[in-house]
Amino acid sequence: MTDPAGHDVVADPLPRLPPLLEAVLSVGTDLELRTTLQHIVDAAAELTGARYAALGTADPGQDGLIELLPRTPSGGTPVSLRSPGAAPPATGSLTVPIRVQDEEFGTLHLAGKESGAAFTPEDEQLLHVLAAQAGIAIGNARLYEAARQRERWIEGAAAVTTALLSDGSATDALTTVAERARILADASAGVILQPNEAGGMEIVTASTYDDPGDIVGTTIAPGSPVLEQLLGGEPVFIDDSATDPRMTTHVRHRFGPSMMLPLQAGGRLIGTLALPRRRGDRPYTSVERLLATQFASQAAVALVLADAQHSRELLAVFEDRDRIARDLHDLVVQRLFATGMMLESTQRRGTTDDVHETLGKAVDELQSTIQEVRTTIFALQQPPADAPTTFRGKVLRETAGAAALLGFAPSTHFTGAVESRVTDANAGHLLTALRRALATASRRPAVSRIEVTVDATATLPDGREGVRLTVHDDGRTEDGSTGTTVTWQAPL
C-alpha cells in the first residue's frame, strides 16, 4: 500500500488481529514437539495465505527430528524440507528465524501466496509475532518431552532394580539390563561387554530384534582406540559405527549412532553397556545421552547389590549345610559309639541269648543310622533357592521348619518307594497331619528328640496296603509320663 506521494505504508494490522490470536493460540495447544512444529507450519500458512510452508531445524538430530512434512495446497506435491541454510526462491518467498531462548532452533520458510501477490511487510510482521510465540511453544514442548523421557528412564531403572534383586543368575541379570536399555533408548540392540583375559572386551550378552547369536562373543581386541576409554570407565558416543575408525568389530557395519556407557559402581568396572541404532537412524540427543548414562550408573549399582544378595544367599546355604553336617556328625558318631559299646559289652558277657538280642539291636541301630545319613544327604542335594517339588522334599521341608522352633532337627526316616506309591491326595493329608503333630510336639516341655517315620509299605488293620506316618517325641505329657506317639495312616 502507498500514500499519494508514492511511499510504502504498512497497513493497519488490527483487521488481522483475530487470525493472529487464533494462530498464536493454535501453536501452543499440544505439548508433543513434532505436533507443535506442524501447528507452527500450518498456522504460518493460514496467517499469510502462503501456498507452501516448511520449517528447517538448525540441528535436525538435537530433538530427534529427521524430517517434517511441509504444508502444501490441496492436491499439491510436498516440498522437501530444506537444509538449515537454504531458503525458497527469492521471488514470492518469506523467511523468518525461530529462536528458543538464546538458541536458534530453525527457520520458517513461506513461498507462493495463494492470491499470486507478493508477501507484504505486514505478513512479515505477523510472522515475526508468530515465530516469537512458536519459540515459547517449542521450549515448552522440549521441557515436556524431556520430562516424559526422564520418567520413562526412571521407571525403567526401577524395573531393572526390582528384576535384578529377585531370583536369577548373573547372566540373566545382564540380559535384563541390556534388554530394558534397548527398549528405553529405541536402539537396534542392547549389548553388555566385559573385560576378557586377553586384555580386550567381549560381548557377553545381547538383546536384539533378531537372533543375537553372531553378536555374542564379539571382541574388541587390545590396542583398539576405543578400548582405553571403555576400560577407563569413560562413556563413548559415536555418530556412525560403520564409518568411525575407532570401531573395529566385524558387526560394526550394521549400526549407525551408538552409545557405549560404563557400568561401574564404587570404583568397580562391571562392564560396558552399548546401545547402537541402525544405520540411517537419528542420532542420540544430548538428553538421551544424559539419561542413558544415569541409567547405566543405577543399573551398575543394582548389579552390585544383586551380586551381594546372591553371595549372602550362598553364605546362608553354606551355613545351613555346615549345621546339618555338625548334626549328622553328632548323630552318627553317638549311635556308632553306642553300638560299639553294646557289642563290646555283649562280647564280655558271652551268653548266647544276650548275644542274639544285642546283635539284633545293633543291626537296628546301624540301619537307622544309615537311613539318617541317606536322608541328610538327600536334603543337602536339594536346590537351595527352589521350593521342594517331591514328596520326600516336602516332608523334609516341614521337619526343617520345625527345627527353627525346636532348636534341633527332627530325625526323619522313609521306608519304601514313597515317591511313586504315595498319591498327591494322600501326600497333602499326610503333610497336614505332620505339620499338626510337629506343632503339638514343639509345645511339650523337655522335648529333646522327635522321630518322624513315613512308611509306604505299611499294612492297615483291614489288610490293605497303605502309608503310615508316625511322629514320636520324648517330651513330658500332662499326666507326667514321657514320650508321645502320633500315628496317621491311609490306604494307597
Secondary structure, DSSP 8 states (H G I E B T S, - for coil): -B-TTS-B----SGGGHHHHHHHHHHHTS--SHHHHHHHHHHHHHHHHTEEEEEEEESSTTTTT------B--TT--------TT----STTEEEEEEEETTEEEEEEEEEEETTS----HHHHHHHHHHHHHHHHHHHHHHHHHHHHHHHHHHHHHHHHHHHHHSS--HHHHHHHHHHHHHHHHT-SEEEEEEE-TTSSEEEEEEEESS--TTTTT-EE-TT-TTHHHHHTT--EEES-TTT-TT--STTGGGEEEEEEEEEEETTEEEEEEEEEEETTS----HHHHHHHHHHHHHHHHHHHHHHHHHHHHHHHHHHHHHHHHHHHHHHHHHHHHHHHHHHHHHHHH--HHHHHHHHHHHHHHHHHHHHHHHHHHHHHHS-TTS---SHHHHHHHHHHHHHHHHSS--EEEEES-HHHHS-HHHHHHHHHHHHHHHHHHHTSTT---EEEEEEEEEE-TTS-EEEEEEEEEEEE-TTS-EEEEEEEEEE-
